[in-house]
Amino acid sequence: MSELTLINHLKSIILVLRNLSFVKQNEHHLIKCFKVVDLVISLFVDLADRELTSNCLDIITNLAKHIILTEVAFGSELIDTLF
């Protein structure tokens, strides 16, 4: 599989997670997936792709009230990126 194909798959997965994060009933389930939250924050901090960054920001925004920065892997990097 080429790198471009893998990136497109990643974009699709993040888009699905983004859409799920807009449903209030899914917030609890998504926030319990620590590795997924860490991955989303990591992708946002990397700013590698405009679409990925935008979708990750939507996820972070939707889950923000549940995110404790000291408990996520890239909490300080997230703060640096936002400010």
Backbone as numpy.savetxt, mean C-alpha at the origin, in Angstrom:
# Nx Ny Nz CAx CAy CAz Cx Cy Cz
9.03 -15.25 -17.25 8.20 -14.06 -17.25 9.08 -12.82 -17.25
8.72 -11.86 -18.03 9.52 -10.65 -18.12 9.22 -9.72 -16.93
10.14 -8.81 -16.72 9.98 -7.85 -15.63 8.75 -6.98 -15.83
8.48 -6.61 -17.07 7.31 -5.78 -17.38 6.02 -6.52 -17.04
5.97 -7.80 -17.33 4.80 -8.61 -17.00 4.60 -8.68 -15.50
5.68 -8.86 -14.75 5.59 -8.92 -13.30 5.11 -7.59 -12.72
5.59 -6.50 -13.27 5.16 -5.18 -12.80 3.68 -4.97 -13.09
3.23 -5.41 -14.24 1.81 -5.29 -14.57 0.95 -6.13 -13.63
1.43 -7.32 -13.27 0.70 -8.15 -12.30 0.65 -7.45 -10.94
1.76 -6.87 -10.54 1.82 -6.14 -9.27 0.84 -4.97 -9.28
0.79 -4.24 -10.38 -0.15 -3.13 -10.50 -1.59 -3.61 -10.37
-1.90 -4.75 -10.96 -3.25 -5.31 -10.88 -3.60 -5.71 -9.45
-2.65 -6.34 -8.77 -2.88 -6.76 -7.39 -3.10 -5.55 -6.49
-2.27 -4.53 -6.64 -2.41 -3.32 -5.83 -3.73 -2.62 -6.13
-4.16 -2.63 -7.38 -5.45 -2.03 -7.74 -6.60 -2.78 -7.07
-6.54 -4.09 -7.03 -7.57 -4.89 -6.35 -7.58 -4.55 -4.86
-6.39 -4.48 -4.24 -6.30 -4.13 -2.82 -6.85 -2.72 -2.58
-6.56 -1.82 -3.49 -7.07 -0.45 -3.39 -8.59 -0.46 -3.39
-9.17 -1.19 -4.33 -10.62 -1.25 -4.42 -11.23 -1.89 -3.16
-10.57 -2.92 -2.65 -11.05 -3.56 -1.43 -10.97 -2.61 -0.23
-9.95 -1.76 -0.22 -9.76 -0.86 0.92 -10.84 0.21 1.01
-11.57 0.45 -0.06 -12.65 1.44 -0.04 -13.90 0.91 0.66
-14.00 -0.40 0.83 -15.16 -1.00 1.50 -14.86 -1.09 2.99
-15.65 -0.43 3.78 -15.41 -0.32 5.22 -15.26 -1.68 5.90
-16.03 -2.68 5.47 -15.98 -3.99 6.08 -14.64 -4.70 5.83
-13.89 -4.27 4.84 -12.61 -4.91 4.51 -11.43 -4.31 5.28
-11.61 -3.15 5.87 -10.51 -2.48 6.57 -9.87 -3.37 7.62
-10.70 -3.98 8.43 -10.20 -4.81 9.53 -9.36 -5.97 9.00
-9.83 -6.59 7.93 -9.11 -7.73 7.36 -7.80 -7.31 6.70
-7.82 -6.19 6.01 -6.61 -5.72 5.34 -5.53 -5.30 6.35
-5.93 -4.62 7.39 -4.95 -4.12 8.36 -4.31 -5.27 9.14
-4.99 -6.40 9.23 -4.43 -7.57 9.93 -3.35 -8.25 9.10
-3.30 -7.98 7.82 -2.27 -8.55 6.93 -1.05 -7.63 6.98
-0.23 -7.82 8.01 0.90 -6.91 8.25 1.85 -6.85 7.06
2.10 -7.98 6.43 3.03 -7.99 5.30 2.48 -7.21 4.11
1.18 -7.27 3.92 0.55 -6.51 2.83 0.66 -5.02 3.12
0.39 -4.63 4.35 0.49 -3.21 4.72 1.93 -2.73 4.55
2.88 -3.53 5.01 4.30 -3.17 4.85 4.68 -3.06 3.37
4.17 -3.96 2.54 4.45 -3.93 1.11 3.88 -2.66 0.48
2.65 -2.34 0.81 2.01 -1.14 0.25 2.79 0.11 0.65
3.17 0.20 1.91 3.94 1.36 2.36 5.30 1.40 1.67
5.93 0.25 1.53 7.22 0.18 0.85 7.12 0.64 -0.61
6.10 0.19 -1.29 5.90 0.61 -2.69 5.62 2.10 -2.78
4.88 2.63 -1.82 4.60 4.06 -1.81 5.88 4.86 -1.58
6.69 4.42 -0.64 7.93 5.12 -0.30 8.91 5.11 -1.46
8.94 4.01 -2.23 9.87 3.89 -3.35 9.55 4.84 -4.50
8.31 5.24 -4.63 7.88 6.15 -5.71 8.35 5.67 -7.09
8.30 4.35 -7.30 8.84 3.76 -8.53 7.94 4.01 -9.74
6.65 4.05 -9.52 5.71 4.17 -10.64 4.55 5.05 -10.19
4.13 5.94 -11.04 3.08 6.89 -10.69 1.76 6.19 -10.33
1.37 5.19 -11.12 0.12 4.47 -10.87 0.20 3.69 -9.55
1.31 2.99 -9.33 1.49 2.25 -8.08 1.48 3.18 -6.88
2.17 4.29 -6.99 2.24 5.25 -5.90 0.86 5.82 -5.58
0.11 6.16 -6.60 -1.23 6.70 -6.40 -2.15 5.68 -5.74
-2.12 4.45 -6.22 -2.98 3.41 -5.64 -2.55 3.08 -4.21
-1.26 3.06 -3.95 -0.77 2.82 -2.59 -1.18 3.94 -1.65
-1.14 5.17 -2.15 -1.57 6.31 -1.33 -3.05 6.18 -0.99
-3.87 5.75 -1.93 -5.29 5.53 -1.65 -5.47 4.47 -0.57
-4.72 3.38 -0.65 -4.82 2.32 0.36 -4.40 2.85 1.73
-3.27 3.55 1.76 -2.78 4.11 3.02 -3.79 5.09 3.61
-4.38 5.92 2.77 -5.38 6.88 3.22 -6.60 6.17 3.80
-7.05 5.12 3.13 -8.23 4.39 3.60 -7.97 3.64 4.90
-6.73 3.19 5.11 -6.40 2.42 6.30 -5.69 3.24 7.37
-5.52 4.54 7.14 -4.69 5.38 8.00 -5.10 5.35 9.46
-6.38 5.28 9.73 -6.81 5.31 11.14 -6.42 4.04 11.89
-6.02 3.01 11.16 -5.63 1.74 11.78 -4.11 1.54 11.81
-3.37 2.35 11.05 -1.93 2.17 10.93 -1.22 2.84 12.11
-0.41 2.07 12.81 0.42 2.59 13.89 1.85 2.61 13.36
2.38 3.80 13.19 3.66 3.96 12.49 4.81 3.19 13.14
4.79 3.07 14.45 5.87 2.35 15.13 5.79 0.84 14.90
4.65 0.36 14.42 4.48 -1.07 14.22 4.69 -1.51 12.78
4.81 -0.58 11.85 5.04 -0.94 10.45 6.52 -0.81 10.12
6.94 -1.59 9.15 8.36 -1.66 8.82 8.93 -0.34 8.28
8.13 0.43 7.57 8.65 1.63 6.92 7.94 2.89 7.42
7.64 2.93 8.72 6.92 4.06 9.30 7.66 5.38 9.16
8.94 5.38 9.50 9.69 6.65 9.42 9.89 7.08 7.97
10.09 6.11 7.07 10.22 6.44 5.65 8.92 7.00 5.09
7.79 6.48 5.58 6.49 6.99 5.16 6.34 8.45 5.56
6.72 8.78 6.78 6.65 10.16 7.25 7.56 11.05 6.40
8.78 10.58 6.13 9.71 11.37 5.30 9.16 11.60 3.91
8.51 10.59 3.35 7.95 10.73 2.00 6.78 11.70 1.97
5.95 11.64 3.00 4.77 12.50 3.03 5.13 13.96 3.31
6.18 14.16 4.09 6.54 15.54 4.45 7.90 15.83 3.91
